[in-house]
Each structure stands twice: as C-alpha cells, then as structure tokens.
Amino acid sequence: MVDGSALEGFWLPALDRRRLDIKERAFGPGQVPLALPALTPELLRHSLIEAQDARARFLAERPVAELLRAIAAAAGLLTRPGERYREELLAVLPEITGYSRRMIEIGLQRMGEGWTESALTAALKAEFDCIEVLDDFQPREGGGLNRAYGPSLTVHFFSGNIPGVSVTSLIRGLCVKSASFGKTAAGEPYSAVCFARALAEVDRELASCLAVTYWPGGNEELEAIAFAEAEAVIAYGSDATIADIKRRLPLHARFVPYPNRVGAALVARSALNRAHAPQLAQSAARDVASFDQQGCVSPHIIFVERGGEVGAREFAEALAQSLEQLSREIPRKSLTPAESTSIHQLRAQAEMRGATVLASAGGTAWTVIVEERPQFEPSVLNRVIYVRPVDDLSVPLRELARVGRHLQTVAVEGEPSEVNALARRLGAAGATRIVPLGATAWPAPHWHHDGRFQFLDLVRFTDIEQP
Amino acid sequence: MNQRNALRARVLELIERGVHGAPDPDAFDRLALDVFRYQLAENAPYRRFCERRGVTPDSVGHWAEIPAVPTAAFKDAALICGSPDLAELAEAVFRTSGTSSGVERCGTHYIRDLTLYRAAALTNFAAHLLPEGVTLRMLILGPPPELAADSSLTWMLELVRTEFGGDGSRYFVDESGLLVDELAAALESSAAAEEPILLLGTAAAFAHLLDALPKTLLRTARGSRLMETGGIKGMQRQIQRDELYAIFGERLALPELYCVSEYGMTEMCSQFYDNVLYEQARARPPEFRFKVVPPWVRTQVVDPETLDPLPKGRIGVLKHFDLANLDSVMAIQTDDLGVAGAGGFEIIGRAAGAELRGCSIAMDEWLTAQR
C-alpha cells in the first residue's frame, strides 16, 4: 500500500489520481519505491488523447521563443544548485541507478548546459534556417513558403543507461510543439517525471501536453495503444529492442531510432609528446569514467601509435593512474554480480593471453588492457578500456570501417592535418562525431545525434508554392 | 617427478578415506599448501598469475590465500604443471561446450593422468548416488563417449557406468538426439520387473523426455533414483529446482530425496552432489538440501566485486580449492552464484552473461552480429 511517502513515478495529468489503482514498485540497487498506476489500455488511450488535446490548445500555436523560455525555466529547476528538484534527483538517482552522487551531479550540470534558452536556440538554428518556421509560414530558398509542424504526439521509449537523456528527449518534442508520451526504463524511471513536474510549476498548460509513466517491458497491449496514437516514435536501446519496436510501428509514424553505438579513440604519435601526453591520459580517463562508459558516446578502445616520445605502454600507465584517481573522485557505480564477475574473468583471460592488464586493486573499479590485437572489439564497459598499440593508425581505420554501422563518437588526437585526414576517413567509414579526447561524453547542444537531426526528423513541412 | 608422485599419492590417500569418513582438516591444510607450492613452481602461466599479484611460495600461509584462477583463463592458456609438451601427452582433454558467441575460444582442461580424476569421481558418486552399496542398471540420457569425446561429464558418466552400472546400463542419445521411445520402453520394462534403476542426465535432457511424452505414464520401481546436472541453467524454458523435482515425482514416480543434483565443471576434476540420498540411506531424512563438499575440496562463497569470502547465508560467487586438480590449478574462481549454509553450499545460478543496457552494445550481440 502507498503510505504517502513514496515518490510518484508517473506524470499523467489527464487521469484522476484518486481513481487510479496505485502500487509501489522498487527500483535499482537502493530499491527506491516509486508509486505507479496500473494502467489499463483505456486509461492510457485517454491520457494520450488528452495530451494531444492540450497540445492543440496550449502548445501548437505557442511562439517558439516563449516555449524555449518556459522549457529553460523548468530545466533550471533540475540543474540550479539549491533547487528542490535538483536536490531530489541528487538524492534519488544514485539509489535508483547505482551511479555515484558525484557522477549524477556532473551529468545534470553538463546535460543542463544543453537545456538553456541559448543552447536550445542554437540547436534549432542549426537545423532550421529560421526558427519561426515552427510558428508560421516563412519564405523558402527557391521560392514559396513553408512551415514546420511537429507531431501531434511523440512516443518516447527510453533506455535506462544514462540519466537525463529522457529529459532531453522530452524537450526536443516540446521544441517542435509535439505532445509527448514517455515510457521510462527500469534503469532510470525518474528524471523524466521530475522534468514534467518542474514544467508544471512553470507552466501547467504546457505540462499537460506531457505524459510519463513506467510499465515492465513487453506489454504489447499497452504499446499498441501508444503506437496507434503516435505520429512519431523515438526509441533508445539495443539493436534487438529497436528492431522489435520497428516491427510493430504503424505505417504513418515517423521513426527516430537510437540503437547500439560504439566509440573509439585514435592517438597519433605526434600527440604523444612529453608535454601533452599526461593531459591526454587524463582526458581519456574522463571519457572512460563518464557514466561508467555506458553512453552511446563512450570509447571502448583506444588505438595508440607507437614511435612517439611517449610510448603506448607509458600512455596506458598514465591512463591507469588517472582512472585510479577518478575512481576516488567519481566512484564507479556498484555492479551486479554478473557485471563484476565478467570483469574478473575478462582480466584473467587477457592476462593468460599475454596482455598487460593494469587493474584496480580489491575490486573492478577500473581496468586497462594493453594488447597488440588489431581488431575492434567492444568492451564490457563499467570502466574497462582496451589500449591497442599500433605501428600506424591506418590499421585501426580499416577495423573501424568494418564496424562503421555502429560507430558514433571517435576521439582523435594528432597534428591538425592528421586529424583532418583521419576525420575524412572516419566520416566515410560511418563515424558521426569526431572530437578531441576528453570531450566524448558531452556532445555540443546542436550536434547531429547519430548523424541525424534532433528536430527535423520529427517534423513535417507544409509548402505553399507560389508560381 | 618424485615430488609429483609423492603429492599424488597423498591426495589419493585422502580421497580413498572416503567422503563421509572422520574429518582431518590438518591433512587438507598441509596438502593444499604443498600442492600450491608445487603448482607455483611447475605451472608457468599460473606462476605468472601469482607473481603479478605479489604472491610467492612463502607469502601464502593458508589455503584461503591461494590465488584462484578465474575459469575463463582456461580458454587462453594451457594451465598444466610441467612442460607445455605434456599437453600433447595428456590422458584426456576436456573442453567446455561452445559459448553463446561462436568466435570465443572454449576452456580447455588438460588431464595429465586420470588417476585422481577417477578416484575423486568414483568415491564421490558412490557415496551420494549408491550409498546403500547397490548395483543398479543405469539409463543415461546423454551421448556415449564416441559422440562427445571432450566432455568431462560424458567421461564421468562412462566411468561410473563401467564401474558401477548393472547389466543393461546404456546410453539413450545418438546422433539423432534423445531416443525417447527406447528410453520409455526401458523404463516400462524395468518398472514391470520391479527393478530399480538409476537415471542420469542433464536437467534439459529430462525436460526434453517429459515434454516428448506428455501423456505417457512413466514408472520406476522403488529404490530407483536420478542424477541431474546442469540444473536450471541452459534450459529453454525457465523452471525452478523445486518445480523440476515435483515433475520428477509426478511423472517418474521418483521421491524427492531420490533426486540428486550434481554440480561439476570442465575446469575441476572433482564434483559436488546433493546430500539428500546419502542422508536418506542413513535413515536421517535431511532438513535441507545442499551440495556436499568432499574432504579433498574446499569451497568459499566470495563477494563478486572484491572476491573476499562472505559469511554463511550471503549470496556470492563460488571459489573452489580442489586437490584432485594437482596437475593443473587447484584454486578456481567460478562465475557460479551460490550461498553457504550448515553442511555445505547451494548453487543459485550463474552470474554470467552480463547485459549491457541502453544504447551501448552487448558483447554477445556484437559477436553474434560479426559471425
């Protein structure tokens, strides 16, 4: 029974709370109880229709500039020190996700940089010549006019690996004036609800265009209702999850999938000079430690060119030291027995193969495996990083091309001309984001997410042709 | 080597005292340290493993301090004592079955000579499956050695069949799979003749048998018993241990205390059996079912993260110290989840196949996609 103290794990403003069958469900290593309603198909459909209704009344004709102000104000309640919502997230998310409080703090701060008015404006301007095209017909290059319309309803299927991504997703929906329904994941079911509540404080009408809740995966009946109402579907998850959703997508819905991604790093010998290498190692360590490598942006493997002032082995040792330091500043999340065990087993296998294994003592907090193996292979993550010495970066380039379909962020270090040359080849291979070491974890607010459009992929245009 | 022969003789002597004889922990303690020092000196990959951990012959004062090699290590090194050429001369080579990812190597356990393996397997099996000293016809729901040459389980079943199996003991799996009808006929005929039998196989094989004959009433005579292994892991459908044994009771007329679970692995020469039938035969129906740790083995339940021992009642991963592994590595870190209690330990499942969440890719999926 709900004793009144459990947090609410849902935002369903169209439903009368008193009529709902609400039960508590415990989440995460901290077993945090969240109150959740037993949703029937009828209740879900009603929520989705009401959200679209609210959108027609309060969102569809709201000027974008005003919208961004409201969104930023709500997001500020999640990111400004001292705000109740931020304090709540800092207390609750570590218990739900297992990430350390410091990690959550950094995450909220960095992601929050993308939730400001100026960041959102820049992101929109990167995709729309004139952002008022979301408000009214605007002249077009080539003649005529056009206007962008967001979906009446966007359905988001969130994954639980990175707290805050769900908030960004809901914000994107709002920016294109779409109502949103978010189905949260067990790994992190709370930040989206928190944002909706914060938005309600700033602008209740806008918040009535959102609906968020959790149900255990595989409920095809409820999912079918969501699909039927959706004009767009955004899905985050494994290739298998995405394929399953795609299979059931109605013909009319626009699909924006974010499936499996892998990251890597390439370090040219020119970058490995005495002056620069220590900072590179620290940057690489931050990339590995951010959200414990669980993000689509995270590097699994670092290819290091031999022949620099600083050798690959030395670089790996510096990386190990930085990871040790970070393990104290930003502790790695607690793992399940399966996750811990697979790291111990992996370390032993690598050792037996003759690889150099630099490992945290007394546990699996971090692992650096130095080995001469040309192939790309994915890490088990949770701060396990492969360092592969190579004679020449062209070998790993071929390897990365082989996995181009899954490639997203590649960190590249070298002389500017080398970086440009590598960027061209990486781009051709399928990489969608090239950054310096240290920058992998926090994409620019206006980035091409997986090489695509954050907003354009959601909207449709109406053209007025004037002969 | 003289040293090896001496150690082998001592381990053999300990095994031959039997599973339920008077305990002699000092014998284990002394022998374990001697075996460890021998392995440190003779097993090169193991020595390097220990050296990297700052462990020397003198720094270990108790068997619990002996560095345990994770089972996965058997995939990437020949963990044998003596020159690597001895791998060629091994009397038997056991390999783990294919993992979910085809490109992964399998774990290989080179058995230099089968003496200790035989002694441990036979003593332990007899104590827990044939505690009354009877001879029973064995019906094996598994392939014969010709079809599974590198399976340690197959080899063990052949060993016990040869040593203890009554007339008509045979295998019921060939290239086409489980010979369901023949097995059903054998069950029927022995039941009709009031002849108790011993069924042996993986839980999956038993499930397959029962699924293939949903309407058939299969019977077994009083005194019949069953050994299942693999338990609930590796099964297509999810089924709990209690449910499985209830099904054995209903469908095969086998009382719960006559169903004995076996736990073993390619990387270990010794096995573990449930206590239940042994206790039942001593007219002491047990309160709890647990795995018996034979006197030449020690098992710890350790924290999966730190690998430090956990107290009884806490779930962790199992670490075994097996003297019968004289010629390879005696201390093995598994990824099997378990819990210790009075008398022994219980297996809960495997702590393996860690899933990666969200947009980051899972190793298994990756390797599948690459095939």
Interface residues (C-beta under 8 A of the other chain):
Chain A: S159 G160 N161 I162 A185 G187 Y236 G237 S238 D239 A240 Y258 P259 N260 R261 V262 Q293 Q294 G295 C296 S298 S334 L335 T336 P337 A338 E339 S340 T341 S342 H344 Q345 L346 R347 A348 Q349 A350 E351 M352 R353 V357 G362 G363 T364 E377 P378 V380 L381 H406
Chain B: P45 R48 F49 R52 V69 P70 T71 A72 A73 K75 D76 A77 P304 E305 T306 L307 I315 G316 V317 Q333 D335 L337 R350 A351 A352 G353 A354 E355 L356 R357 G358 C359 S360 I361 A362 M363 E365 W366 A369
